[in-house]
Amino acid sequence: MDSKRMSRRQFVASCAAVATGLMVAACAPKVVEVEKIVEKEVTKVIKETVMVEGESVEVTKIVKETVVVEKEVVKEVPVEKPPIFPEPVKLEVWLGWGPDMTEVNRTVLDRFVEDNPNVSYELAMAVDEDKFVASVAAGVPPDIYANMGNMILSQWIPQEAVLQLDPYIESSGFDLSSQMQAGLAECTWMDGKLYGMAWGTDTWGFMWNKDQFEEVGLDPDVPPKTWEELHAFADKLTKREGLNLTRVGYIPGYGCWEHITYQTCYSFGGRLYNEDYTQITLNTPEMVRAMEDMKVYWDEYGADNLDRLTGGFGDGAQGGFYSGKIAMAQQGEWVPGSKRRLEIPWEHGIGKVQYPANKPEVEGTTCVNGTILVIPTTAAQPDAAWELLSFLVGPWATAVVMYAAGNIPTCINNLSDPRFAGNPDLYPHMQLAFDPNAYTLPLVPGMFELFDELLRVHELAFHGKMDIEEGLTSVEQKLQPKLDEALSSF
């Protein structure tokens, strides 16, 4: 493995230490007056007349006393710092969040403008990746963009669509140890350079319907720990009317179908790539077993029956887990808040994702992946965009936005914030995010295509139309030459 490929791993390792303090903006000192008094000990000769045997006698005494010898007033004069933006600057800010997050993001941006009066901004919400890519291609991108996940960076970085941030980090003295290590890894390319910054994150955990546990005689406070226990619980929780499924105990990957290609496979000890990301490693015993154990659910439920059930799921309260048609699921930290907004009354539990009974060392495996902030290569105001980006990932802005979004903050200082540490919705997922077996997806050329191919194998194999090992091998054979070609440029 050459030094450039090692640099990514070395960089991530170097960021593992957690800082106890963060950089804060310094305020200009106030004008104050300080009275300075200088005292000095002096010796005095004093002559006194005393009576000795009826006669007056003059006596000389030497005494010491402290006197004020100097008095002055010192003025502390403020040093005026030059403004960051001496000329008017207008920033185009595009965010991937929906319109419901507009107000809180305006609050944060308005604070930045308050601190930097020469700055104004134009905010666009619910901007998807396609619109962003089209704007870059047309040469009219925003100055900063927040995308809902890091996988797309594996395409944008080779296309030189987003700026490398290391020069800004070095020149500004930005403290990387103030950020969650996994968040930095999300945006680190194979050359060890940063091409974005994580701004809050999602973490996948295991959630279950406590009411339905009680209904079938299961302890509502004790979830299944292993994959084998999960299967037994799912059997108890599944309900049918004739041949039709009315409720299933579990569907691997439900809630984020592409999630099936890595979360569960990683929970079995599988990996998509070898240690230095130079080889695609799909047809391994761990990956094959994961896919085979997931396929069991399609076999037992019946693929057609399962398709009919899931085809009836809707949005919001009509979703499979929210509507009670799926008793257990791998879900993220946003679910408790969504349940409240949707007024879903049943009680839920949050725990770790299951692992095979013979592999206890992988307990706690979970994926950390969330929003990323990037600056387009052709941004009109890249320097100003960096100032805004570094402000957004700071403790104040991160706390305000992530609390409103119901996401886990990526700024270390926020982890002791009672809005998060004392939050029953977020804290269980925060514990998962800092588990030693938590991971983030690596940024590797062609990763997006790899996920598409795995989804294809999943769809065909689980419906009995493809052998799992043959499907995984076919993906390796198709994509490994492309990976080799991409890596030749490093």
N, C-alpha and C positions, 0 to 999 in steps of 0.2 A: 504494500500500500504506500503510495507516495505521500509526501508531506502535505500537499494541498488537501488531499482527502482526509488526512488525519486532523487537519486544522479545525474542521467543524466539531469533531468530538472533543478536541482539546479546549476549544472555545466554550462549549457548553459546560464542560467540567469546571472551567475556571469561574463560571458564573454561579456555581452551586451555593457559595457562601451567602448567608442572609445578613443583610445590613441591619443594624439596630437603629440607625438614623437616616434621614433623607436630607437632600439639599433643599433649602428653603430660600426664597427670594429675600435679599437684604433690603431693608428700608433705609432711606437717607436719614442720617442723624438729625435731631432737632437742634435749634439754636438755644443754647442754655448758657447761663452765667454761673460760674463757680468762683466763690471767694477763697483765695489761697492765703493762708496765714503761716508765716515762718516764725518760729520761736527760738530763742537762744538763751543758754544759761550764762549769766555774767557774775563776776565777783565785785562786791562793793566794800569799801572801807568806811566804817561808821564810827564816829567819835561821840562818846557819851560822858557826861559828868555824873559821878556817883559820890556818895558820902562814905568816907572811910574814917572811923574814929573821930567823928565830928568835923572832919575837914572834907572839903570838896576836892575830888581828884578826877582828872580827865583820863578816860579809858578808851583805847582804840579797839574796835571789833571788826573782824573780817567775816562777811556773810555772803551767801550765794543765793541768787534768785533767778527765776525765769521771766524774761521780758519779751514782748513782741518787737521784733526788729524789722519786719517787712510785712507788708500787706498789699495784695494785688488781686485783681479780678481777671479771671481767664475766660475767654469766650470760645465755645466750641462751634465752629462754623461748618455747615453742611457742605459736602462735596457733591456737586451736581453731576450725576451720571448722564452721559449722552443717551438720548432715547434710542431704543432698539430700532425703531422705525422713524427716521428723521423726515421721511416723505410719506404722503398718503399711500396706503397699500390696500387693495381689495382682494380678499381671498375667496376662491370658489371652494366650498366645502360640500362634498357629497358623502352621504351615509347610507348604508344598506338597511338600517332599521326602518320599520314601518312608521306611518304618520303619528302613531300614539307616542312615539319617543321624541317628537319635535320640540315640545315645550322644554323638557329637561335639557336637551342639547342646546337650545337657544340660551337657556340660563347660563350654561357653562361658557358658551361662546361670547355672551355679553360680558361676562367677567373678564375674559381675555381682552376684549375691546376696551373695557374700563381701565385695565392696566396699561393698555397700549392705544392711546387716543387716536393715533394716525391710522389705525386699522379699521376696516369695515369688512363685512362678509356677506356672501350670498349662500344660503343653505338649501340643499336639495335632499329630500328623504326618499327612502325606498328605491335607491338606485341599484340596479342589478349589475352583475359582472359584464353582461353583453353590452350594456350602454357604456360602461367604463372603457371596455376594450375598444369600442367604436370611437369614443372620444379621443383616445390615445392615438389610434390610427389616423384620425382626421387632424391631429395636431392641436386639438382644442380640449385638453383634459381639464379636470379640476386641479386645484393646487394640493388637495389632500382628499383621500378616499378611505372610508372604512368598509371593509369587506367582511362578510360573515363566514370566515373560515380561511385556513392557510393553504389548502390543497392547490388552489389556482395559482399560487406563487410558483409552483413547479413549471408552469407555462410562461408566466409573465417575466420571470428572471432571465431565462434564455433569450426571450424576445426583446430584452432590454427595455421593458415597459415601465419598470419602477426603479427608483434611485437606490443605490447603495448608501446606507446611512452612516457607515463608519467614519467618513471624514467629518460629518457634523458632530458625531458623538465625541470624537477626539478634540475638535476645536472648541467645543462648548464645555468640555469637562463633564458631560452627562454621566451620572453614576449608574452603571448597569446593574450593580448589586442591589439597587432599589427595586428591581423588577423580578417577578417570578421566573425562576430558571426555565421551567417548561415553556413559559411564554416566549422567552428569548429563543429557545430551540425551535419553536414554531416558525420563526422567520429567518433562520440561519441556513444559508445555502451550503453546498458541499465545499465551497472555498473558505468557509469559516466567516463569511461576511454577513452582516444584517441587511435585509432588504425591506424591513417593516418592523413594527412594534405591536405586540399583543396589547389589546385594550379590553380587559375583561376576558373571561374564559368560561366555557362549558365543561362540565365533567359528568361522565356517564356513571350512573349507579343502578342498583336494582331496587325496584319499587313494587309494592304489592298492596292489594285491596284487603284491608284488615276485616272488613265486614264479611267478605266472601270467605276468608279463612275461617271465621267463627261459624259461618253457615255449614261448612263441611267438617267441622270438628278439629280444625288445626289451630294451634296457638297463634293468635294474631300478632304476638310480639316476637315470634321466633321464625325467621325466614329460612329457606333452604340454604345451606352453606356450599354444598358441592353440586356439580352438574347432575350426579345421580339422584340426589335428594330433590333437585328441581324437577326432574322428570316424574318422580313419584308424586310430588305435590301437584304437578300439572294434571296428572291422571285424575286426582281427586276433585280438582276444581273444574274440569271440563264437563259440560252439559250438552245433551242432545235431545231433540224432539224427532223421533224416528231416525232417519239418516242425516238429518240436518243438524249442524252445529248451532247452538244458541249462545254458547260461551266456551272459550278455550282457556286452559290454564296458562299457556305460554306460547308465544310465537317468536323464535329467535330473530332478533334484528328488528322487530316491530318498533316503529317510532322514528326510525331513520334507516331505510333499507340499505343504503350504502354502508351504514355502520356495521352491517353483518359481516362485511368482508375483512374487518380488522379487529373489532372489539372482541367478538367471541373467539376468533382464531388466536388472538393474543392471549386470551384467557386459558387456552389449552397449551400455551408455551410456543405457539407458532410465530413466525415472523415473515414479513413480506420480502425482506432483503437480508443478505448476510450482514456481518458486523460492520463492514466498511461501505455498505451500499453499492457494491460493484456487481453483485449477483442477485438475481431474482430467485427467491427460495419458496416456491409454492408447493411443489410436490414433495413434502416432507411428512414423516409420520404424524407430527403434531397438527399440521394443517389438514391432512387427510382425515384424521380422527375428528377434528372439529367440524369439518363439513359433513362427515357421516353422521355424527351425533345430532347435528342440526336437522339433517334430512329425515331423521326418525319422526319428527313431529309432522312433517308432510305425509309420511307413509301412514302414520297412525290416524291422523285426522282425515286423510284422503285429500289429495291435492285439489281436486275439483270442489270438495266441500269447503276447504279452507279458502279457496278463491271466492266462492259465493259469499262466505261470511265477511271477508275483508273487503269485498266489492261493495258491501252495504255500509261501510264506515263513511262517515262524513267529516266535516271540519268541526273544530271547537268541541262542544259537549257531545257531539255525535261521533267523536273519535273512538277507536276501539277500547283504549284503556279508560278514558273518561266515562264512556257510556256503560262500563262494566262488562263488556263482551270479551275482554281479555283481563284475566285476574292478576297476572304478573308481567312485568315488562322491564327492559332496560331503558331508563329515562334520565333526563338531565335535571339540573337544579331549578329550571324554570317551571316545572310541573306544579309544585305546591301553590305558587302564585297564580298560575292559570286556573287551577281548581277553584280557588277563592273567587276569582273574577267570573268564572262560569257558574258559580254557586252549586258546585258539586259536593254533596253532603258527606259521602262516605270517607272514612278515615284511611290514611295510607301509612305505610312504613317505608323507610329508606335504609338500604344496607349495601354491602359489597356484592359485586358480580360474582357468580359461582365459578368454581374451578373443578377440574377432575380430582376425584378422591386420591388418586395416586400421584398427584402433583401439587402438594400443599405449598410448595415454594412460590407458586404463581398467585396465591391468594392476594386479593387487593388490586389485581390488574385493572386499570381503567385508563381511558383516553382523555387527555386534556387538550381541548381545541376550541378556539373561539374567534372573536372579532380581531382583525388586524388593521392597523393604520399604515398606509403607504403613500409615498409621494411620487407621482408620475415623472418619468424622465424628462418629459417636455412641459412640465408645469411652468406657468408664467412667473410664479413667485416661489421658487424652491426654498430660498433662505427663510422667508417669512413662514412658509409651510412647516419648516423644521421647528421654528419657535412655537408655533401652535401645537404641533405634534408633541413636543417635549412637555408643554403645559398640560395637554390632555391626559398623558400617561402619568402625570404627577398625582400626589395623594388626594388633593381636594377634588379635582375634576373626575378622577377615577371613581372615588367614593360616591359622588353625586349621581353619576350616570349609571354605574353598575348596581347601585341600590334600587334605582328606578327600573332598571332592566331585569332585576332579579338574577344577575350574573355574579360569578365569583370574581373579585378584584384581582388584578395582576400586579398591583403596587403593594410591596411588602408591608408598608406602613399601615395599610387598610386592614390587615389581618387581625389586628387587635382592636379595631373599631367595633364598638358594641352593636352597631347596625348590622355587622356581619358575624362577629364572633358569638353574639348572643341571639342570633337569628335561627330559629328552629327549621326554617325552610332552607337556608343556605349552609349553615354550619356542617351538617352531615356530609354534604358534597365537598365542602372545603377540606374536611378530613380526608376524603377520598383523593382529592387533588394532590395532597402532600404525602400520600402513601408511597413507600419506596418503589412499589411496582407500577406507579402511575407513569404514563409515557405520553409523548406527542408524536404525531405522524412525521416521519422524516421528509425533508424536501429533496426529492430525487427527480432527475429528468424523466419525463414520461409517466409520472405517478398517476396523473389523471386518467390516462389511457389504461393503466393497470387496473384501476378501480372499475372502470367501465367493463373491462374484460372479465373481472371477477364477478361482477353482477350478472353478466351473461351466463357464466358457468353456473352460478347459483340458480338462476331461473330454469335453466335446462336440466341440471342434475337433480334438483329438488322435485321436478315434475317427471322424473324418470326418463328423460330424453338424452342424457349424456352420462357417461361414467365419470365419477369425480376425479380419479387419478388421471385419466386421459384428458379431461378438461383442464386441470391445473397444468399438466405438462404442455398442452397446446399453447397456453398463455405464456409460459416460460419461453418456448421456442419462438413465438411470434415477437416478443418484446425484448428479449435479451440482446439480440443484435442491435436494436435501436438504442438500448442503454449503453452498449459498448461504444457505439459511434458518438453518442453524446459525451461520454466520459473522456473520449480521446482529446477533447478540447481543453481539459483541465491540466 
